[in-house]
Amino acid sequence: GERPFVHYQDVTRGYASAFARESFETAKTATSWRQAIKQACRAARRTRHGGVPVDIPGGSVDLVTSSMVMSQFAHDPYRYFSLQVAARLGPPSAQEERQLARPLEMLQDALIRAQIESHLDEMERIMAPDGRLFVAFEMFHYVPASGAYFLVRDMHRALEIIGQRFDFDVLPGMDSVVQVRVLGSPSVVHAYMLRRRAAGDRSGANPAGAARAAG
């Protein structure tokens, strides 16, 4: 349009912002990295999106686009939490890092999944009843040092969650998988056009596939 509106808002419907507030309080009270991570894991599980939608009316957008957003969810809230704790306690020692590897993995997993789900909640909310959602995210990133591509953290999980919530429209092959450069290295981006699933159907089941399996 002639007068676009630009919104600088939390695209996870308030989840990321709510966790940031919780992790700030955690950083002020924790006496060790282990305690801070334990408190942050509890906060990640109990934090719910605060019902803070973007300033767009529900059901009002024919085409919603989410481009290169979900593959960034592994970074910001976790990085914010780490910086807050490090500012108070100092960086973890090498021994602490080894001991805390598994709790840190659990925290990152909880944060990524919650952000993906909250983001999709909001994208679905603003979609018109017959609208479409276009999503594109980095699935693989090339690492020159190893000479190989790696799977971007939890993007396979993002695709699984999408499949439980939406039906897929077909995009031409050349449009559904695209190679771009991110931070100077090649990346493989997956793109999908989605439409609302029928009310009450969140199973993500494939009836045709089930019929073939039964046959």
C-alpha positions in Angstrom: 0.0 0.0 0.0 0.9 3.7 -0.1 1.1 3.9 3.7 2.7 0.8 5.2 2.7 0.4 8.9 5.9 -0.9 10.5 5.7 -2.6 13.9 8.7 -3.2 16.1 7.1 -5.9 18.2 7.7 -9.3 19.7 6.8 -11.9 17.1 6.5 -14.7 19.7 3.3 -13.1 21.1 5.1 -12.0 24.2 6.9 -15.2 25.1 10.4 -13.9 24.4 9.8 -10.7 26.3 8.3 -12.5 29.2 11.3 -14.9 29.4 13.6 -11.9 29.2 12.0 -10.4 32.3 12.1 -13.7 34.1 15.8 -14.3 33.2 16.7 -10.8 34.4 15.3 -11.6 37.8 17.1 -15.0 37.8 20.4 -13.2 37.1 19.9 -11.0 40.1 19.4 -13.8 42.6 21.4 -16.8 41.3 24.6 -17.6 43.1 26.0 -20.1 40.6 25.6 -20.9 36.9 24.0 -24.2 37.8 21.4 -22.5 39.9 20.8 -19.8 37.2 20.2 -22.5 34.5 17.9 -24.5 36.8 15.8 -21.3 37.5 15.8 -20.4 33.8 14.5 -23.9 32.8 11.6 -23.5 35.3 11.0 -20.0 33.9 11.0 -21.3 30.3 8.4 -23.9 31.2 6.1 -21.7 33.2 6.4 -18.6 31.1 3.3 -18.2 28.8 2.9 -15.7 26.1 1.4 -12.6 27.8 -1.4 -12.2 25.3 0.5 -9.4 23.6 -0.3 -9.7 19.9 1.1 -7.4 17.3 -1.0 -4.4 16.4 -2.8 -6.2 13.5 -6.5 -7.3 13.8 -7.1 -11.0 13.9 -8.2 -12.6 10.6 -7.3 -9.5 8.6 -4.3 -10.5 6.4 -4.7 -12.4 3.2 -1.0 -13.2 2.9 1.2 -13.5 6.0 4.9 -13.9 5.5 7.4 -15.2 8.1 10.9 -15.0 6.5 14.1 -16.2 8.2 12.6 -15.7 11.7 12.3 -19.1 13.3 15.9 -20.1 12.6 16.9 -17.2 14.8 15.0 -18.3 17.9 17.9 -20.4 19.1 19.9 -17.2 19.7 18.3 -14.1 21.3 16.5 -15.1 24.5 19.2 -17.6 25.4 21.9 -15.1 24.6 20.2 -12.5 26.7 20.0 -14.8 29.6 23.7 -15.8 29.3 24.9 -12.2 29.2 22.8 -11.3 32.2 24.3 -14.2 34.3 27.8 -13.6 33.0 27.7 -10.0 34.0 27.0 -11.0 37.5 28.9 -14.2 38.0 31.5 -14.0 35.3 31.8 -16.5 32.4 31.5 -20.2 33.4 34.8 -22.1 33.7 35.7 -24.9 31.3 34.7 -27.5 33.9 31.4 -25.8 34.5 30.7 -25.8 30.8 31.2 -29.5 30.6 29.1 -30.2 33.7 26.3 -27.9 32.5 26.2 -29.0 28.8 23.0 -31.1 29.2 21.0 -28.6 31.3 22.0 -25.9 28.8 20.7 -28.1 25.9 17.4 -28.6 27.8 17.0 -24.8 28.3 17.7 -24.1 24.6 15.3 -26.8 23.5 12.5 -25.4 25.7 13.0 -21.9 24.5 13.1 -22.7 20.8 10.0 -24.8 20.9 8.0 -22.3 22.9 9.0 -19.5 20.6 8.1 -21.4 17.5 4.7 -22.4 18.8 3.9 -18.8 20.0 5.1 -17.4 16.7 2.8 -19.7 14.7 -0.1 -18.9 17.1 0.3 -15.2 16.2 0.7 -15.8 12.5 -2.4 -18.0 12.4 -4.3 -15.4 14.4 -3.8 -12.6 11.9 -4.5 -14.8 8.8 -7.7 -14.2 7.0 -10.0 -17.3 7.1 -9.0 -18.2 3.5 -5.6 -16.6 3.8 -2.2 -18.1 3.3 1.0 -18.1 5.4 4.3 -18.1 3.6 7.2 -19.3 5.7 10.9 -19.4 4.8 13.7 -20.4 7.1 17.3 -21.6 7.0 17.4 -25.4 7.2 21.1 -26.0 6.5 24.2 -23.9 6.8 27.6 -24.5 5.4 30.7 -24.5 7.6 33.9 -23.8 5.6 36.1 -25.2 8.4 34.5 -28.7 8.1 33.6 -28.5 4.5 30.0 -29.7 5.2 26.5 -28.4 5.8 24.9 -28.8 9.2 21.2 -28.8 10.2 20.2 -25.5 11.8 19.2 -26.2 15.3 15.6 -27.6 15.7 14.4 -26.5 12.3 13.3 -30.1 11.6 11.2 -29.6 14.8 9.8 -26.4 13.4 8.7 -28.2 10.3 7.0 -30.9 12.4 5.1 -28.3 14.4 4.1 -26.5 11.2 2.8 -29.8 9.9 0.6 -30.3 13.0 -1.0 -26.9 12.6 -1.3 -26.2 8.9 -2.0 -27.8 5.5 0.6 -27.3 2.8 0.0 -25.8 -0.6 2.4 -26.9 -3.3 5.2 -24.6 -4.4 7.3 -25.2 -7.5 10.5 -27.1 -6.7 12.8 -24.2 -7.6 10.8 -22.0 -5.1 10.6 -24.4 -2.2 14.3 -25.0 -1.7 16.6 -22.1 -2.4 20.3 -21.5 -1.7 21.3 -18.1 -0.4 24.3 -16.7 1.4 24.0 -16.0 5.1 27.0 -14.4 6.9 29.1 -15.0 3.9 28.5 -18.8 3.7 26.0 -20.8 1.6 22.7 -21.7 3.3 19.8 -23.8 2.2 16.4 -22.2 2.8 13.2 -24.1 2.8 10.0 -22.2 1.9 6.4 -23.3 2.3 2.9 -21.9 1.5 0.5 -22.9 4.2 -3.3 -22.7 4.8 -5.5 -23.2 7.8 -6.3 -26.7 8.8 -9.9 -27.6 9.4 -11.1 -26.8 12.9 -10.4 -29.6 15.4 -7.8 -31.3 13.1 -4.4 -30.8 14.7 -3.1 -34.3 14.3 -0.9 -33.6 11.3 -2.0 -37.1 10.0 -1.7 -37.9 6.3 -4.9 -39.8 5.3 -3.5 -40.8 2.0 -0.3 -42.1 3.5 -2.3 -44.0 6.1 -4.4 -45.6 3.4 -1.4 -46.7 1.5 0.1 -48.1 4.7 -3.1 -50.0 5.5 -3.3 -51.3 2.0 
